Amino acid sequence: MLLEYGDISKIKGLNWYLCELRSEKTIESTMKRVGKALSGIFHHDPVEIFIPVVKRDLDVFSLSTGPYIFVRSTSFPGLLRLKQITGVVSLVTEGESNRPSKAIPVEDSYVQGLIAQAEEEHRNRAVGIEVGSFVRILNGETRDYCGVVGEIGDGRAVVRITLQTKSILLETPIRNLLNISHVPVDQRVYYYGPLVENLVKDQGDAGLALIEEDRHMNENVQPIEVVDEPTSDEPKRHSRQRTVTALVKKLVLIEGQYNPLEIAKSVVSSLKKKEIKAPKNMFIVYNIIKDRLMKDHFKKIDPNIHNYRDVIKKFGREFKFSAHQIYRLDSELGIPILTQDICKDGRSREARQKSRKPIERKVQKKHKVPAKKKKLPSNKCGECNHERRTHKISPRGTWAHCQEKVHFRGKNKICVCKRFKEHSRSRTSA
């Protein structure tokens, strides 16, 4: 893992320094504090921190170098100030003298070898993960949850996490997953960890019976309805899993439904049962179905498809549908095909724009700006009375000093006019 701040190109090739951490058990929390404090310590100086992570698992964050990390920067005093952060001891020095001049440098070539090794281990983390694998989420809102891989493509995977009252579909990079397919099927719960493993070891079948009900979603459990008091002004909150997008994604990726009207029927049925949040109009549902079919199905079959018209041409008119067809599936839902924004005074947007046009024209006539005079080469300068064409043009495109030769005291000299000056209005009128 690399933490970078500022322009890293300025410190390429510089030596690294070993920095000691207080405890191997608090490495992750310490690194979070270090990341937040970098901007306040180094300001405009670049800094690079290499954390040689060797293992990631549930509450496990171990390094290949023990409680030591590698740091380097153009600001050596900034590296010394890292010890101000909770969890950081100081730079490693010769003989534990704790003197800045005795800090032990590490060659860049050695650290680059460790970085290459860590990157290879990071890439190999996804090896063996396939459809049906039991995995653990390493980062994100659902961190440490366990689930089953439902689909893999383009370096990303869709993981199904089965809870007691709902099922979560998570799309995440494969490298964010830890393969734990060695776990027996009867122990695969979303909270699997050492406690579950020890429970089964100690109690056997009795321990398996305790976690059996958590392995499957209880569909008989009614969702809890939150009734707001009349005095409450807070908006009603909906889960991200109770949306049209999440439902369509589930139907396409997990259940393999690719007919748009069949998907629309399922969406309308869920809207009627109030299982998902109702959108403003059916045109939104139409766009969601079309976009999810394009991204999750048709573009994977043929990457040359650019829009939904190509889908209809290649796969047939059975995939052609519209927002009107979705609306006709159940017109009693009360969801319109399109919504029209209405002004506060009750007029439509078109009516408001029409009423504005005459007013804008009147304003333009009232405040009419006089047109500028066209600049001609034959115009005469207000200083030397020579024509504009005799003046030199500066690099900026303006008329500069005059180049006309005048006869003065028996000699021909260049005009002394420094720049072309327009005649004043009073002089022009005169």
Secondary structure, DSSP 8 states (H G I E B T S, - for coil): -EEEES-GGGGTT--EEEEEES-GGGHHHHHHHHHHHHHHHHTTS-EEEE--EEEEETTEEEETTSSEEEEEES-HHHHHGGGGSTTEEEE-BGGG---GGGB-EE-HHHHHHHHHHHHHHHHHTTTT--TT-EEEE-SSTTTT-EEEEEEEETTEEEEEEE-SS-EEEEEEEGGGEEE-TTS-GGG--TT-SHHHHHHHHHHTHHHHHHHHTTSS--TTS--------TT--------TTSSHHHHHHHHHHTS----HHHHHHHHHHHHHTT-S---S-HHHHHHHHHHHHIIIIIHHH-TT--SHHHHHHHH-GGG---HHHHHHH-GGG---SS---B-TTS-BHHHHHHHHHHHHHHHHHHT---------TT-B-TTT--BGGGEEE-TTSSEEEE--EEEETTEEEE----S-----HHHHH-
